[in-house]
């Protein structure tokens, strides 16, 4: 599409059925396209972030529709113009999984190891579940990483492994062929 532009829409509000339908309809009716999305229920809140594409006029129509839809759905909506990032990747795609008994600081410590090596977190998901019989809180982290090609993978594995050993966590670090 000639003149294609991009807009990020984020929204947060009380969870209930119909939110995704109403927001996606607003985008479609405005003549724009929903290209990429992440949606989740966090506590009792629904949260989403979307990448929308279209002409400048279509994106302006989405932004004009936003306040009425936000009021109708009792959501906080925000918009931010952006650009599709097109670069030749000089990184290796990896997946990281970490799990164990929950305690404060796991995300901060794991992300600290990654940041120290300038590893970009392309996607991140964490959740708390409970062991069936004991009710023990169990932490799970799943991340898609962009590891710079100059990072020594053995050293990265050693650092993540050392952290997980200290925190009594299990981890897997493996190549991600889906990228």
PyMOL commands that set and color helices and strands:
alter all, ss='L'
color gray80, all
select helices_A, chain A and resi 19-29+56-73+106-116+153-167
alter helices_A, ss='H'
color red, helices_A
select strands_A, chain A and resi 5-14+33-42+45-54+75-82+91-101+120-130+137-148+170-175
alter strands_A, ss='S'
color yellow, strands_A
deselect
rebuild
show_as cartoon
